[in-house]
Structures are given as structure tokens and as C-alpha cells.
Amino acid sequence: MTQDLRLAVRTLRKRPLFAVVGALTIGLGIAASTTVYSVVDAVLLEPLPYADPGRLVSIWEHDIQRGNTTNVVSPANFFIWQEQEGLFQDIAAVLEVSATLTGAGEAERVGGVYTTGAFFRLLGAVPHLGRLYDERDDVPNGPRVVVLSHGFFQRRFGGDPAVIGTTITLDGRAHEVIGVLPPEFDFEPAASANSTGTRDVWRPARFSAEARQAPGRFLQVLARLAPGVTVEAAQAHMDALAARLRAEEPDRQAGWGINVVPLHEQVVGGVRRALLVIFGAVGFVLLIACANVANLLLARATDREKEMAVRAALGASGGRIARQLMTESLVLAAAGGVLGVLLSWWAVDALVALGPAIPRIGSIAVDGGVLLFALAVTGATGALFGLAPALRLSRPGLRSALGERGRAGRREGRRLRSALVVAEVALSLVLLVGAGLMVRSFTRLLATGPGFDPERLLVASIEAEPDRYGSHAERARFFEALAERVARLPGVEAASAITFPPLAGGGSATYIWANDRPVPPPGELPVADIRWVHRDYFRTLGIPVLLGRVFDEGDHAGAPLRVVVSRAMAQELWPGTDPLGKTISMPWGDTLVAEVIGVVGDVRHQGPGVEPRAKIYWDHRQFQPFTQMSLVVRTAGEDPLALVPQVRAELREMDPDLPLYGVSTMESLLEDSVARTRFAMLALGGFAAVALILAAIGIYGVMSYAVGQRTREIGVRMALGARRADIARMVLGEAFVLVWLALMVGLAGASALARLLEGLIYGVGTSDPVTLAGVSALLALTALVATWLPARRASRVAPVEAMREE
């Protein structure tokens, strides 16, 4: 083996260009596959970083009418679930609500999470410092305690252990710091519009008796299954419980079920299909790279037939020759593997820095498992692309490189190289069709738009503290004054406010019914998203007014209740009729009855491609149940963020203890809403481009080598009267036969890939004729370009020189 290795290295050093091209081709394939595997490993394969994660589940309410299987949970139902004996070892509720930190410099809005007492024990968390709260701390009117995240502990308190036992002021109330979480603790609750994007402070929920019966659904629930209880058994038990609750409390429970989801599936399920498709795509790229290198080795094999014949004559067996050739292939693969691992380290760092919408992105790294994968791929690719040349040169029939047997071997090698090119082009077609469908889908997705103009819009949230703004009227006056002050700033075209702005996550919904129609039974009541807005909201966002009017000065707190509805809401309640002047009822505390004064265009609050839901807008002055609203400001300048200091100054003048948080532009929120689709499109598109280039190189290599081997034949043809155009047409025709065969094979594979993309594409059929025709034309054009140089060279062969070849 040592002798084989030395000879392999000497052989590759004698042909440096071949070695560099081969190692680079394999290195790119291994780098791509290792990078994608590092993502798949961290996101899909690695267990969640909690104790015994296989028994952890998320439990959701299932809105049967709207088909939402992961709806947040009402407090009343959570406490009913908590009483199910023998089903859960622990169960906990989570609510993400940011908090205002004061008393130490400028007020700051920090990410906050409320949980019930079993939360940390359920996940198996251990403190970095101090202790974590439990059920003893989670009691109404008990001492206020807080646990800090490790990142917040380092950033705000410099990592000083003396913080344990001190008090910090959150939302105007003193809280004792009892513990710090470890740096590896990572849990992201369900999206909330009242979030800063970080989880800095963790507090016990301390539900009072009244809070346990609070209306609405807003909790995320986690549980650890009891020993021996499976997810299926838990689901069956909860299905029976949901049926019993629907029968006992039809007014509150009709139309609702319960859904038990493994926590790992809950975390990564949204990206599983996309990652597997991308992993399959990178596997295709690696196969194409192997086919290219195999073609290079086969071309060299023809030139080495006499060398191998001499070795055989000196006593080398077929197995010995095959071992030497496989060693050369593995050395070449090892060089490519080293290059690929180095490139993948850089690629993974770049991927994490870009931060696409991938869960658990912080755990993605080139670790020992990924290196073992790279090693396995390196060995497999070396064996794969080295097998065909080794078998061809080690067969007894090829040990004589003279006469017709040598020419027959060349013909056989040419057929094998052609088959490899067909495979390359077919695999490239599959990737190109997938990338084409994703590009077409992404274009359609962006074309749908969010339902408003996102350009030059600034979004920022403010929480009116209940201690200082305890009534609806006080909050309304505060937000009204703030919007008016911001609207007067230089460079501002319009300013308004809304609860739960578009694209920012979170929201509120309620049952609704039209008073001029029979009231549907419980469980069949229409559901509408509900938003409270400042009167200039529709003008600020550019939402079209379709019928009637929107809010004005007359829609104040003492005026009759009036609402504006979206087109989807109007069509659901009053299809084909004029909704203006009609009244609706909404069971918000007491049943509220309001007159419809206008219809506006639909807004896709979850982003483009998500069907707009029925919405009802209230003027925030008439009643405002939330303490948080978001400013939306349309600026005259191209950079809305340049206005942030002025907005902060206005807010500071009104109340220096209220920080501005969640600052963003609407365009960046729009980009975030399509981030996963864009990531899948770019990944597939990038791999498809690499595959196309490799396929072009493969076609060029095969045709160029074929022309070189047939120089004498071409000379004879030209001596017998063949024109240059005839020779060029002959070479191009042979290339197009290969491409035609590849298209037939590739289209079958592309249909299978398209079916896998069904959940990832929007507005495009999986057999989209435009994509299929465009990709086929692109491959044909690529083949034409790749074959043109060999065809041109063949047409310029001088007959006399060609006849002298032998």
C-alpha cells in the first residue's frame, strides 16, 4: 500500500493540471455536501438540547373550522389539561411578553417570558448561577422573582455573580434576581408581536383564579409524557377529552380539538422538506462531479493502455492493477476532501452569519460528526469515480493495447464516457427544473404583495405601562398624541399606529356574526382577525378604501361603535351584497354591536402567498384592550431608520421611561416573511448552476476527446469530399443525441422532484410547461456552446496531416 501511495502521488504530480482540476471538482462537491449536511445534522438529526427530549411534546388547540392545528391555548383549558393524571410527568404554559427595564440608566425594552412553575424542570434546565423558579414561586401574590438569560446577564451586568439576590425593576415593579440560565439554554416560544426577538428575563406566570378563566387563547403549552406513554396514546386521550369538553361547554369549546405534536417536529417541521430537498440536490451535484472526474480518468485510461499492458506483461495481476488505479483515485479524492472541508468551514460560518430563517441555526457547525461524514463521502466518491477506469484497464482483454483490440477498447471507453455525460445532463435537468419551479414560485409569491405599499415604512412598538396608563382612555390619548407628534416631524409623510402590525407576527382574533343573518351555532361562527388602529392607518400604509369611508375625528370614544372590515370579511358575511350600514356583533367581554362604515383591501399579515384572512378594524379611541401598539411611519427619505432618533426624542419628551423597541422597516419584515422560500430558491438555484457548468464541462470534455481520437477518421472523410459544415454537423449531431437521451431520462426524474416541492412552491404547477420548456432549451443551448469548440476544431482538420497520424 505504501508503494501504491508513492506511485499514485508521483503519477498525479506528473500531470498537475489534471490533478488540480480533478481535486477542485471533487472539492467543490464535497464542500457543498458537507455544508448542507452540517445544517441537516444540526437541525433534523441532532436531538433537542433538553433532558430526554424524545418525551417532550407541544400541545395546541385545534381550530377545526379554520384548519389551524397549532392554535394557542386558553388558560382555562391549560389548567384542565394539567389535571390529567398519568398522562404527563410535567406540563407547563409559556407566554412571551417583553418588559421595560428601568432604574439603571436609560429605560430599555427587554425580551420577557412568563412560564408556569414546572417549565425549567420539564426541560431539565440547570442554573448557571443561583436557582431556577418552580411551583413554589408560581403562586398568586407571591414574591416577584426573575431568572436572567446568560446573554443578558453578560451584556447588562458584565457577568458579575453578585447580581444574584439583587433587585431589578421590570414594568415598574421590583423583582429579585434568583438565578442565571446556562449559555447553552435555548428555547424560542411561539411568535408574539409583543416580543423584542430575545428572551432576556424569565418570570413565573402566577395565574390568579380570575386569570385562569380569562377569555381568549394566548398560551403555548409544553409537556413531558409520563413514562410508557406514547405520543399516539396521548393524542387519543386528548381527543377523548376534547370531545367531552365540546359536549359539556359547547359555547366555549365547540369547534375546538387538541393536537399533540412531538417538540422536535414542532421546532423543525417547517423546514424539514426544504432541507431534505436541498440535501438531495447537493447529492446530485456530487454525483455530477464524480461523473466528470470519472470521464477525466477514462480519458487518461485510454492513454495508459500500453503502460498497463507492460505492467501485466511483467507479472501484475488484474487485481493488482485495479488496486493501483483505485489508490490513485482515492489520493485524488483525499486532496478534494481536504479542500472541501476547508471550504465547508468557511461556508458554514458564512451561512450562520447570513442567518437565514432556519431553526437551531446557532448549533450549526463543522463538528466531529460532520467531519466523519466528509471522510465517508471522500472515500465513497474516490471509489465511485475510480471504479470504471480501474475495471476497464485491469481486464485481461485490455492488456494488449495493439491492433483492433485497442481500438475496440477505445470505442467501449467512448460509450462509457457518453453514458456518464447522459447521467450528468439528466441530473442537471432535475436540478434545473427544481430551481426553475422555485424561481417561478418566488416571483409569483412577491407578485401577490402584502396588500399595501411597504416602501419607506418604519415600524416601532411602544408599551403603555399599565401602572401609568391604566384605562382605555389614558392609553388612547397617549397613542393619539404620539402619532400626531411623529406625523409633524420633518421628513414624515404620514404616521399612525396599530396593534399587531403586518408581517411582525402575533395577532388577535375573535368570533363575529352579522346581525341581519341567522346566528350560526357554536363551532360554526365566523372568525375574524381584529386590529385596533389610529384613524390615519389606511392612508399611511396605502391600503385602498373600496367602499364607504374609514375612521375620522367623529369616531371618538363617545361616538356610536363603528368598524371597518376587509374585503374578505365583507364577502364572508355578506356575499354579493353591500355591507355598508349593516351591523356585526363581537363577543368581547359583553357582546359589542358595531356598524360597518367602510370596506378596505385585504392585507396579508403573515406575508405574501398566505391567503388574506377576514379582518375587522376598530378605532383605538373607542376601546383599546391592549397596552401595546406599534407606530407605522411613512417617510419621505429612502432610509426610514434615519428617522428613529427623532421618534425616540418625541417619545422621551412624552414619557422618558417608555422605550421604543421592535424597530424595523416594513421592507425588512417583508423580506423576513419570505426568507425560507428565498433560502430554498437560492440553494437550489446555486446547486443547479453548478450542475449546469459541470454538465457543460462534461459535454465539452467528451466531445473534445472524441474529436482527438477520431482525427484520422475525420481526415479520411474530408479527403473523400466531406465539407467542413458536414464535419461540424456530425459532431454537433452526436452531442445532441446525448442531450436528447439525457432530457428523456431527466424529465422523469424532474417530475419526481417536482412532487417533493409541492409544499414549497406557490402559484405554479409541478408540471409547469414554461419551466420544463425553458430548462430544456437552456440545456440544449448549453450543449451547443459546449460542443461548438470541438466541432469547430474538427472542421479544421487538415486531411494530409490527419492521414500521417499512424
C-alpha positions, 0 to 999 in steps of 0.5 A: 500500500505504501508503494501504491501511495508513492506511485499514485502521488508521483503519477498525479504530480506528473500531470498537475493540471489534471490533478488540480482540476480533478481535486477542485471538482471533487472539492467543490462537491464535497464542500457543498455536501458537507455544508448542507449536511452540517445544517441537516445534522444540526437541525433534523438529526441532532436531538433537542438540547433538553433532558430526554427530549424524545418525551417532550411534546407541544400541545395546541388547540385545534381550530377545526373550522379554520384548519389551524392545528397549532392554535394557542391555548386558553388558560382555562383549558391549560389548567384542565389539561394539567389535571390529567393524571398519568398522562404527563410527568410535567406540563407547563404554559409559556407566554412571551411578553417583553418588559421595560427595564428601568432604574439603571440608566436609560429605560430599555425594552427587554425580551420577557417570558412568563412560564408556569412553575414546572417549565425549567424542570420539564426541560431539565434546565440547570442554573448557571448561577443561583436557582431556577423558579418552580411551583413554589414561586408560581403562586398568586401574590407571591414574591416577584422573582426573575431568572436572567438569560446568560446573554443578558446577564453578560451584556447588562451586568458584565457577568458579575455573580453578585447580581444574584439576590439583587433587585431589578425593576421590570414594568415598574415593579421590583423583582429579585434576581434568583438565578442565571440560565446556562449559555447553552439554554435555548428555547424560542416560544411561539411568535408574539408581536409583543416580543423584542426577538430575545428572551432576556428575563424569565418570570413565573406566570402566577395565574390568579383564579380570575386569570385562569378563566380569562377569555381568549387563547394566548398560551403555548403549552409544553409537556413531558409524557409520563413514562410508557406513554406514547405520543399516539396514546396521548393524542387519543386521550386528548381527543377523548377529552376534547370531545367531552369538553365540546359536549359539556361547554359547547359555547366555549369549546365547540369547534375546538380539538387538541393536537399533540405534536412531538417538540422536535417536529414542532421546532423543525417541521417547517423546514424539514422538506426544504432541507431534505430537498436541498440535501438531495440536490447537493447529492446530485451535484456530487454525483455530477462531479464524480461523473466528470472526474470519472470521464477525466480518468477514462480519458487518461485510461485510454492513454495508459493502455500500453503502460498497463499492458507492460505492467501485466506483461511483467507479472501484475495481476488484474487485481493488482492493477485495479488496486493501483488505479483505485489508490490513485483515485482515492489520493485524488479524492483525499486532496478534494476532501481536504479542500472541501472541508476547508471550504465547508468551514468557511461556508458554514460560518458564512451561512450562520452569519447570513442567518437565514430563517432556519431553526437551531441555526446557532448549533450549526457547525463543522463538528466531529460528526460532520467531519466523519461524514466528509471522510465517508463521502471522500472515500465513497466518491474516490471509489465511485469515480475510480471504479470504471477506469480501474475495471476497464484497464485491469481486464485481461482483454485490455492488456494488449493495447495493439491492433483492433483490440485497442481500438475496440477498447477505445470505442467501449471507453467512448460509450462509457464516457457518453453514458456518464455525460447522459447521467450528468445532463439528466441530473442537471435537468432535475436540478434545473427544473427544481430551481426553475419551479422555485424561481417561478414560485418566488416571483409569483409569491412577491407578485401577490404583495402584502396588500399595501405599499411597504416602501419607506415604512418604519415600524416601532412598538411602544408599551403603555405601562399599565401602572401609568396608563391604566384605562382605555382612555389614558392609553388612547390619548397617549397613542393619539398624541404620539402619532400626531407628534411623529406625523409633524416631524420633518421628513414624515409623510404620514404616521399612525399606529396599530396593534399587531402590525403586518408581517411582525407576527402575533395577532388577535382574533375573535368570533363575529356574526352579522346581525341581519343573518341567522346566528350560526351555532357554536363551532360554526361562527365566523372568525375574524382577525381584529386590529385596533388602529389610529384613524390615519392607518389606511392612508399611511400604509396605502391600503385602498378604501373600496367602499364607504369611508374609514375612521375620522375625528367623529369616531371618538370614544363617545361616538356610536361603535363603528368598524371597518372590515376587509374585503374578505370579511365583507364577502364572508358575511355578506356575499354579493351584497353591500355591507355598508350600514349593516351591523356585526356583533363581537363577543368581547367581554359583553357582546359589542354591536358595531356598524360597518362604515367602510370596506378596505383591501385585504392585507396579508399579515403573515406575508405574501402567498398566505391567503388574506384572512377576514379582518375587522378594524376598530378605532383605538379611541373607542376601546383599546384592550391592549397596552401595546401598539406599534407606530407605522411611519411613512417617510419621505427619505429612502432610509426610514431608520434615519428617522428613529432618533427623532421618534425616540426624542418625541417619545422621551419628551412624552414619557422618558421611561417608555422605550421604543423597541421592535424597530424595523422597516416594513421592507425588512419584515417583508423580506423576513416573511419570505426568507425560507422560500428565498433560502430554498430558491437560492440553494437550489438555484446555486446547486443547479448552476453548478450542475449546469457548468459541470454538465457543460464541462462534461459535454465539452470534455467528451466531445473534445476527446472524441474529436482527438481520437477520431482525427484520422477518421475525420481526415479520411472523410474530408479527403473523400469530399466531406465539407467542413459544415458536414464535419461540424454537423456530425459532431454537433449531431452526436452531442445532441443525441446525448442531450436528447437521451439525457432530457428523456431520462431527466424529465422523469426524474424532474417530475419526481422532484417536482412532487417533493416541492409541492409544499414549497412552491406557490402559484405554479404547477409541478408540471409547469410547461414554461419551466420544463420548456425553458430548462430544456432549451437552456440545456440544449443551448448549453450543449451547443456552446459546449460542443461548438469548440470541438466541432469547430476544431474538427472542421479544421482538420487538415486531411494530409496531416490527419492521414500521417497520424499512424 
